[in-house]
């Protein structure tokens, strides 16, 4: 028993200090930095950084650009852009009641996960759709400002689409041999079970944040979903451990950066650089990527809320949110990859379907 435990610890330590190989072209991190950074710089120039931070979230749609034909690339990105806008709209529309919105976001997460699996959407899959819905649901509810906020996010997705179109015309002509097939489709009943578990845990994590009155409760479901995206139980555990450790180190890095008293323009440029580093590392080492995600999110909070906020309080709250979300995601991930549970659920769904058809 001790020998096996020693082997597992040594293996996990080895994985923690190992950089995975990636076939991802360096163009994608650069594109992601441009699509998120340009709205920030425009917002800085216009004196409306709150608008810039909203639009920059829409620019993240560039991460859904597939390595397929030109037609499929543009169609995929158009659908994802619409999905971004819909996700944000659903979240912000039900923000008037936190407990109702938690249930609605859970149901929405169920539908988004089912759709992304059904259409074999490549990673990041359902992540940013659920993230946008969760973040929007936690914004201060102001009915009159909803159209403006949705419009700003839509502008960000439009910018991402334009850059993706120009880039696709270039990359397909130069790297046509690297076009890939669309991924496999999950079985129908497994897809339903997985989607139900994800929707349930998104609701639970959001309710947890609201019940305990966290400042940014949306980080709990975001962290929960990030952990549950592991491919198996082992990877779920690894991602949970990596996210907590990465956030802890990232807190120290954030504190160091905040001591530099950067100007607003320097913060915008720092976010662009951090976005590039994150996209380079996230496919190679999750914990390293999280180290840079932490200061980036702290900077975004600073820009959206303005200066004069308590940086130490934000960093501490961020770590608490991540830890709670990761632990909830660990439980959800275990259920998500429990084969016996899937088999029982599949048998029950088949019986229910047969009973309905016989009527």
C-alpha positions as CSV (number, residue, x, y, z in Angstrom):
1,X,0.0,0.0,0.0
2,X,2.8,2.4,1.0
3,X,4.7,1.5,-2.2
4,X,1.7,2.2,-4.3
5,X,1.1,5.5,-2.6
6,X,4.7,6.5,-3.0
7,X,4.5,5.6,-6.7
8,X,1.4,7.8,-7.1
9,X,3.0,10.7,-5.3
10,X,6.2,10.5,-7.4
11,X,4.1,10.2,-10.6
12,X,2.0,13.3,-9.8
13,X,5.1,15.3,-8.8
14,X,6.6,14.3,-12.1
15,X,3.5,15.4,-14.0
16,X,3.4,18.7,-12.1
17,X,6.9,19.7,-13.4
18,X,6.3,18.4,-16.9
19,X,5.5,20.6,-19.9
20,X,3.3,18.8,-22.4
21,X,4.0,19.1,-26.1
22,X,1.5,21.1,-28.2
23,X,0.8,21.4,-31.9
24,X,-0.9,24.7,-31.4
25,X,0.4,27.4,-33.7
26,X,1.8,30.5,-32.0
27,X,-0.7,32.6,-34.1
28,X,-3.6,31.7,-31.8
29,X,-2.1,33.3,-28.6
30,X,-1.2,36.4,-30.6
31,X,-4.7,36.6,-32.0
32,X,-6.3,36.1,-28.6
33,X,-4.1,39.0,-27.2
34,X,-5.1,41.3,-30.1
35,X,-8.8,40.5,-29.8
36,X,-8.9,41.1,-26.1
37,X,-6.3,43.8,-25.9
38,X,-7.6,46.1,-28.7
39,X,-11.0,46.8,-27.0
40,X,-9.2,47.6,-23.8
41,X,-6.9,50.1,-25.6
42,X,-9.9,51.7,-27.4
43,X,-11.7,51.9,-24.0
44,X,-8.7,53.6,-22.5
45,X,-8.5,56.1,-25.3
46,X,-12.2,56.9,-25.0
47,X,-12.0,57.1,-21.2
48,X,-14.5,54.2,-20.8
49,X,-12.5,51.2,-19.6
50,X,-15.7,49.6,-18.2
51,X,-16.9,49.4,-21.8
52,X,-13.5,48.1,-22.9
53,X,-13.5,45.2,-20.4
54,X,-16.9,44.1,-21.6
55,X,-15.9,44.2,-25.3
56,X,-12.7,42.3,-24.6
57,X,-14.6,39.4,-23.2
58,X,-16.4,39.1,-26.6
59,X,-13.0,38.9,-28.3
60,X,-12.4,35.6,-26.6
61,X,-14.6,34.0,-29.3
62,X,-11.3,33.7,-31.4
63,X,-10.4,30.7,-29.2
64,X,-13.1,28.7,-30.9
65,X,-11.5,29.0,-34.4
66,X,-11.2,25.4,-35.6
67,X,-8.5,24.1,-37.9
68,X,-10.8,23.2,-40.7
69,X,-11.9,24.5,-44.1
70,X,-12.6,28.3,-44.5
71,X,-16.4,27.8,-44.7
72,X,-16.4,25.7,-41.5
73,X,-14.1,28.2,-39.7
74,X,-16.3,31.2,-40.4
75,X,-19.6,29.3,-39.8
76,X,-18.3,28.0,-36.5
77,X,-17.1,31.4,-35.3
78,X,-20.4,33.0,-36.3
79,X,-22.4,30.5,-34.3
80,X,-20.1,30.8,-31.3
81,X,-20.3,34.6,-31.5
82,X,-24.1,34.3,-31.4
83,X,-23.7,31.9,-28.5
84,X,-21.5,34.4,-26.6
85,X,-24.2,37.1,-27.1
86,X,-27.0,34.7,-26.0
87,X,-25.0,33.5,-23.0
88,X,-24.4,37.0,-21.8
89,X,-28.1,38.0,-22.4
90,X,-29.4,35.0,-20.5
91,X,-27.1,35.8,-17.6
92,X,-27.8,39.5,-17.4
93,X,-31.6,39.2,-18.0
94,X,-32.1,37.1,-14.8
95,X,-29.6,39.0,-12.7
96,X,-32.5,40.6,-10.7
97,X,-32.8,37.5,-8.5
98,X,-29.6,35.7,-7.6
99,X,-31.3,32.4,-6.7
100,X,-33.5,32.3,-9.8
101,X,-30.5,33.2,-12.0
102,X,-28.4,30.3,-10.4
103,X,-31.1,27.8,-11.5
104,X,-31.5,29.4,-15.0
105,X,-27.7,29.3,-15.5
106,X,-27.6,25.7,-14.5
107,X,-30.4,24.8,-17.0
108,X,-28.5,26.9,-19.6
109,X,-25.2,25.1,-18.8
110,X,-27.1,21.8,-19.4
111,X,-28.2,22.9,-22.8
112,X,-24.9,24.4,-23.8
113,X,-23.0,21.3,-22.8
114,X,-25.4,19.1,-24.7
115,X,-25.1,21.3,-27.9
116,X,-21.3,21.5,-27.7
117,X,-21.0,17.8,-27.4
118,X,-23.6,17.1,-30.0
119,X,-21.8,19.3,-32.6
120,X,-18.3,18.1,-31.4
121,X,-17.1,21.6,-30.5
122,X,-13.4,21.4,-29.8
123,X,-11.9,22.8,-26.5
124,X,-12.6,25.2,-24.8
125,X,-16.0,23.7,-25.6
126,X,-18.8,24.9,-23.2
127,X,-16.4,26.8,-21.0
128,X,-16.6,30.4,-22.2
129,X,-20.4,30.3,-22.8
130,X,-21.0,29.2,-19.2
131,X,-18.4,31.7,-18.0
132,X,-20.1,34.6,-19.7
133,X,-23.6,33.6,-18.4
134,X,-22.3,33.3,-14.9
135,X,-20.4,36.6,-14.9
136,X,-23.4,38.5,-16.4
137,X,-25.7,37.0,-13.8
138,X,-23.6,38.5,-11.0
139,X,-23.4,42.0,-12.5
140,X,-25.4,44.7,-10.7
141,X,-28.9,44.6,-12.3
142,X,-29.8,47.7,-14.3
143,X,-32.5,47.3,-16.8
144,X,-31.7,50.4,-18.8
145,X,-28.0,49.5,-19.3
146,X,-28.7,45.9,-20.5
147,X,-28.9,46.8,-24.3
148,X,-25.6,48.8,-24.0
149,X,-23.8,45.9,-22.3
150,X,-25.0,43.3,-24.8
151,X,-24.0,45.6,-27.6
152,X,-20.5,46.1,-26.3
153,X,-20.0,42.3,-26.0
154,X,-21.4,41.9,-29.5
155,X,-18.9,44.5,-30.8
156,X,-16.1,42.4,-29.2
157,X,-17.3,39.2,-30.9
158,X,-17.5,41.1,-34.2
159,X,-13.9,42.3,-33.8
160,X,-12.8,38.7,-33.1
161,X,-14.7,37.4,-36.2
162,X,-13.0,40.0,-38.5
163,X,-9.5,39.1,-37.2
164,X,-10.4,35.4,-37.6
165,X,-11.6,35.9,-41.2
166,X,-8.4,37.7,-42.2
167,X,-6.2,35.2,-40.4
168,X,-8.1,32.2,-41.9
169,X,-7.6,33.5,-45.5
170,X,-3.8,33.6,-44.8
171,X,-3.4,30.4,-42.8
172,X,-5.4,28.1,-45.1
173,X,-3.4,29.2,-48.1
174,X,-0.1,28.6,-46.3
175,X,-1.0,25.6,-44.1
176,X,-3.7,23.8,-46.0
177,X,-2.1,20.4,-45.1
178,X,-2.9,21.0,-41.4
179,X,-6.7,21.0,-41.8
180,X,-8.2,18.6,-39.3
181,X,-11.4,16.6,-39.1
182,X,-14.1,17.5,-36.7
183,X,-14.0,15.5,-33.4
184,X,-16.1,12.5,-32.5
185,X,-19.7,12.8,-31.2
186,X,-20.6,11.5,-27.7
187,X,-23.3,8.9,-27.3
188,X,-26.8,10.5,-26.8
189,X,-27.5,9.1,-23.3
190,X,-24.0,9.8,-22.0
191,X,-24.3,13.3,-23.3
192,X,-27.6,13.8,-21.5
193,X,-26.2,12.5,-18.2
194,X,-23.0,14.6,-18.4
195,X,-25.0,17.7,-19.3
196,X,-27.3,17.1,-16.3
197,X,-24.4,16.7,-13.9
198,X,-22.7,19.9,-15.2
199,X,-25.9,21.9,-15.0
200,X,-26.5,20.7,-11.5
201,X,-23.0,21.6,-10.2
202,X,-23.0,25.0,-11.9
203,X,-26.3,25.8,-10.0
204,X,-24.8,24.5,-6.8
205,X,-21.6,26.4,-7.1
206,X,-23.4,29.7,-8.0
207,X,-25.9,29.2,-5.1
208,X,-22.9,28.7,-2.8
209,X,-21.4,32.0,-3.9
210,X,-24.6,33.8,-3.4
211,X,-25.6,32.2,-0.1
212,X,-22.2,33.1,1.5
213,X,-22.3,36.5,-0.2
214,X,-19.0,36.4,-2.0
215,X,-17.9,39.6,-3.8
216,X,-17.4,37.8,-7.1
217,X,-19.5,34.6,-6.8
218,X,-19.1,33.8,-10.5
219,X,-15.5,32.6,-9.9
220,X,-16.9,29.6,-8.1
221,X,-18.8,28.1,-11.0
222,X,-16.0,29.1,-13.4
223,X,-13.5,27.2,-11.3
224,X,-15.9,24.3,-10.9
225,X,-16.4,24.0,-14.7
226,X,-12.7,24.3,-15.4
227,X,-12.0,21.3,-13.1
228,X,-14.8,19.2,-14.5
229,X,-13.4,19.6,-18.0
230,X,-10.8,17.0,-17.2
231,X,-10.9,14.0,-19.5
232,X,-11.0,11.4,-16.7
233,X,-11.0,11.2,-12.9
234,X,-7.2,11.4,-12.6
235,X,-7.1,14.5,-14.8
236,X,-9.9,16.1,-12.8
237,X,-7.9,15.6,-9.6
238,X,-4.8,16.9,-11.3
239,X,-6.5,20.0,-12.6
240,X,-8.0,20.7,-9.1
241,X,-4.6,20.5,-7.5
242,X,-2.9,22.5,-10.2
243,X,-5.6,25.2,-10.1
244,X,-5.3,25.7,-6.3
245,X,-1.5,25.7,-6.3
246,X,-1.4,27.9,-9.4
247,X,-3.8,30.4,-7.8
248,X,-1.8,30.5,-4.6
249,X,1.5,31.3,-6.5
250,X,-0.5,33.7,-8.7
251,X,-1.6,35.6,-5.6
252,X,2.0,36.4,-4.7
253,X,2.7,37.4,-8.3
254,X,-0.4,39.6,-8.3
255,X,0.7,41.3,-5.1
256,X,4.1,42.0,-6.5
257,X,2.6,43.5,-9.7
258,X,0.2,45.7,-7.7
259,X,3.2,47.1,-5.7
260,X,4.6,48.5,-8.9
261,X,1.7,51.1,-9.0
262,X,1.2,50.7,-12.7
263,X,-0.6,53.3,-14.7
264,X,-3.9,52.5,-16.4
265,X,-2.2,52.2,-19.8
266,X,0.4,49.9,-18.3
267,X,-2.3,47.7,-16.8
268,X,-3.9,47.4,-20.2
269,X,-0.6,46.4,-21.8
270,X,0.1,44.0,-18.9
271,X,-3.3,42.3,-19.6
272,X,-2.4,41.8,-23.3
273,X,1.0,40.3,-22.4
274,X,-0.6,38.0,-19.7
275,X,-3.3,36.9,-22.2
276,X,-0.6,35.8,-24.6
277,X,1.3,33.9,-21.9
278,X,-1.9,32.2,-20.7
279,X,-2.8,30.9,-24.2
280,X,0.8,29.6,-24.7
281,X,0.8,27.8,-21.4
282,X,-2.8,26.5,-20.9
283,X,-2.3,23.7,-23.4
284,X,1.2,22.8,-22.0
285,X,0.9,23.2,-18.2
286,X,-2.4,24.1,-16.5
287,X,-0.9,25.3,-13.1
288,X,1.6,27.6,-14.9
289,X,-1.3,29.1,-16.9
290,X,-3.3,29.7,-13.7
291,X,-0.4,31.6,-12.1
292,X,-0.9,34.3,-14.9
293,X,-4.7,34.0,-15.0
294,X,-4.8,35.3,-11.3
295,X,-3.1,38.7,-11.9
296,X,-5.0,39.2,-15.2
297,X,-8.3,38.8,-13.5
298,X,-7.2,41.1,-10.7
299,X,-6.2,43.8,-13.2
300,X,-9.6,43.4,-15.1
301,X,-11.4,43.9,-11.8
302,X,-9.3,47.0,-11.2
303,X,-10.2,48.4,-14.6
304,X,-13.9,47.7,-14.4
305,X,-14.3,49.0,-10.8
306,X,-11.7,51.8,-11.0
307,X,-8.8,52.6,-8.8
308,X,-9.0,52.8,-5.0
309,X,-10.1,49.2,-4.4
310,X,-8.5,47.0,-1.8
311,X,-6.1,44.8,-3.8
312,X,-5.3,42.5,-0.9
313,X,-9.0,41.8,-0.4
314,X,-9.5,41.0,-4.0
315,X,-6.6,38.6,-4.1
316,X,-7.7,36.8,-0.9
317,X,-11.3,36.5,-2.2
318,X,-10.0,35.2,-5.5
319,X,-8.1,32.4,-3.8
320,X,-11.1,31.5,-1.6
321,X,-13.4,31.4,-4.7
322,X,-11.0,29.2,-6.6
323,X,-10.5,26.8,-3.8
324,X,-14.2,26.3,-3.1
325,X,-15.0,26.1,-6.9
326,X,-12.2,23.5,-7.4
327,X,-13.4,21.3,-4.5
328,X,-17.0,21.4,-5.8
329,X,-15.6,20.7,-9.3
330,X,-13.7,17.7,-7.9
331,X,-16.9,16.1,-6.6
332,X,-18.7,16.9,-9.9
333,X,-15.8,15.5,-12.0
334,X,-15.9,12.3,-10.0
335,X,-19.6,11.9,-10.8
336,X,-19.0,13.0,-14.4
337,X,-16.6,10.1,-15.0
338,X,-18.3,7.5,-12.9
339,X,-19.0,4.7,-15.4
340,X,-21.5,2.9,-13.1
341,X,-23.5,6.0,-12.8
342,X,-23.6,6.5,-16.5
343,X,-24.6,2.9,-17.1
344,X,-27.5,3.1,-14.6
345,X,-28.6,6.5,-16.1
346,X,-28.4,5.1,-19.6
347,X,-30.5,2.1,-18.7
348,X,-33.1,4.2,-17.0
349,X,-33.3,6.7,-19.9
350,X,-33.8,3.8,-22.4
351,X,-36.6,2.3,-20.3
352,X,-38.2,5.8,-20.0
353,X,-38.0,6.3,-23.8
354,X,-39.5,2.8,-24.5
355,X,-42.3,3.5,-22.1
356,X,-43.1,6.8,-23.7
357,X,-43.1,5.3,-27.2
358,X,-45.5,2.5,-26.2
359,X,-48.1,5.0,-25.1
